[in-house]
Every structure is written in C-alpha cells, then in structure tokens.
Amino acid sequence: MTNQPSTLCRYFVSYSGVKLPLKLVNEINAEALQNRNTYYRGYFDAQEKMLCCQKVVYGEVESQHSYEYDENGVLRHAQISEDDEEREVYFNQSGEIIPG
C-alpha cells in the first residue's frame, strides 16, 4: 500500500457518499497535516480524475483505493486495500458494479 502514482497529490479531511470513486471533501494544504492525526491523500490526473486515494492515520497508510477509468472517463475497476485485505470491483460501461 505504499506505491504512489506520479500525479498531482492533494490532501483532504474526509470523503462523502458511498459510491466509488470516493468523493474527497474539505481540501487542506500540506502545512495543515502536522496538526492532523487522520487525513486523506488523493492523487489526480491532469483531467482531475482521482487515480488513488489513501487514508493516512498517524503517518501510516491505513487503506487505499486505486481506480482505473475507460477512455470516456467511466470508472471500470477499483482495487481496495484495507485491514491487510485486498478486493477488486469491476464496473460496466454505465459505471455500475458488475456482480461477482
């Protein structure tokens, strides 16, 4: 869970919603991190699509979501790492989860 894409990294307080990709909210600057025990680190491409989201707790990555999109910007694959477990979720062309 320590591999980080070489993209634009931004920091957030939390996320909203339950659908993937997560929607990070309340952006903060890097200087504010020293006053926080928990925050989210988001990596974005040039089109502002989030490619990776990490929940950081006391300086350690606790969970990570990695996202892949098709050429139309529709989410097609998510790899989720939490509590030493990994799972993959696939999506159809409408962005709906494909039952496994």
N, C-alpha and C positions, 0 to 999 in steps of 0.2 A: 504493500500500500504506500510505498514511498516514491514510486515513479511519478514524475510530474511533467505534463506536457509543456513544450516550449511555446507558450501562448501568453496572452495578457492575463495577469493574476490580479484579482480584486478580492476584497475582504468584506464580510457581511456578518450581522448579528444573528440572523435567523433565516428561516425559509417559511413559505406559506403553501397551502394546498397539499393534496395527497397524490396528484398525478405526476408522472415523470415527463420531462425532466423537472427536478425541483425548481422552485422559483425563489431565488435568494432575495432577501429584503433587508432594508436598513444598512446600506453600504457605509463602511467606516474606512478611514485611512490607516496606513501601516503604523503610524505613530500611536494610534489608539489601541493597538494589540497588546502593548505592555500592561495595560490596565484590565485585560480580559482573561479569564480562565478558559472560556469556550468561545469559538467563533467558527465561521465557515469561510473556506478559501475556494474561490471559483476561478476556473481557467476558461477563457473565452477566445474564440477565433475572431478573425477580422470582421465577420458578419454578426458578431455579438451572440453567437450560439455557444451555450455552455458545453464544453467538452468534458470537464471533470469538476467534481465538487467534493471537497474534503471537509469533514467535521474535525476540528482540532480541539483537543481537550488537554490542558496543561502541557502544551507543546508537542503532544503526540497525535498522530492521525488515528482517530477512533473509527471512522467509517469513510468510505469513498464510493462515489458513483462516477462511472465513466460512460459517456454517451457517444453513439455514432448515428449520423444522420444520412439520409439519401441525398441525391443531387438536387432535390426540391426542398431540402431543409426539414423533412419529416423525420422524427425520431424513429429509428429502426432497431436499435439494440442498446441495452443498458447492462452494464456489469456492476453489481453492487457487492461491496465487501464490508461486512460488519461482524463484530464479535468472532473473528477468525473463521468466518464462513463466507463463501462466495456464491453468488447466484447470478444467473443471466436471464434477462427478459427480452423477448423479441416482439416487434410491433409490425402490423401490416401497413399497407400504403396509406391508410387513413389515420395512422398513429394510434390504433387500438391494440391492446395486448393480445398476442396470439396465445391461446391457452396451450399449456404444455402438458 
